[in-house]
Amino acid sequence: MLFEDLVGGIDLVHRAVKITPEGDAPLAEPAHDAPMHDAPLAERWLLPTLRRVVRARSLMGALLWARVAVLPQIRLATAGEGGDAIAFVLALDQLARRGRTEMGFTRHARHLRLLPERRTGFDAGYGLYRRLEQVAEARRAAAVGAPAASHLDLRVERLRLLAEQAVRALIGRAGKHNAATFLKGALAARRDGLAVRRTVLRDLRELR
């Protein structure tokens, strides 16, 4: 519902439905708070609890809504890695200058995912983590004085991303291998990002 002082918001969709190209019946992912009675205790209770705490927003589906009057002012960046969630957060940050905005979760939608995945877990992890780093670098470059407030703390989001995949790889059964390779890709992107920053700092010191 749109309240008088709200100009827009994002609804994060944390439940997914997987669909195969052969037209098989869709597979609904269990809710993080719904226990699986035939699973081991760690996967039945510990995994959903930990995932609720560390769930990465950039891996969720997202719905962006706004008042009609402000729609022409929204500039959607190319989604790229991270899909709609990151692009929508960047757009909502623009709208925050016009009035109150909000970001929360919804139980009234499902995120449709097509199987099989087109990319390996490593490629997906590397691409998404690198995308988050690029957005963070762009924010730092554009900041004058104190950094502008945002609906997504990118430092926290990168930690959430690594933590969620680590939890899935260590405790979960479904998607265990994909989570492990996703985590390897994200860590590789982090190492490459640190290497680039060290090179830039070294070059700057040499120019002095």
Beta strands, then each sheet from edge to edge (+ up, - down):
strand 1: 6-13
strand 2: 16-19
strand 3: 27-28
strand 4: 61-66
strand 5: 100-106
strand 6: 111-114
sheet 1: 4+ 1- 5-
sheet 2: 3+ 2- 6-
end
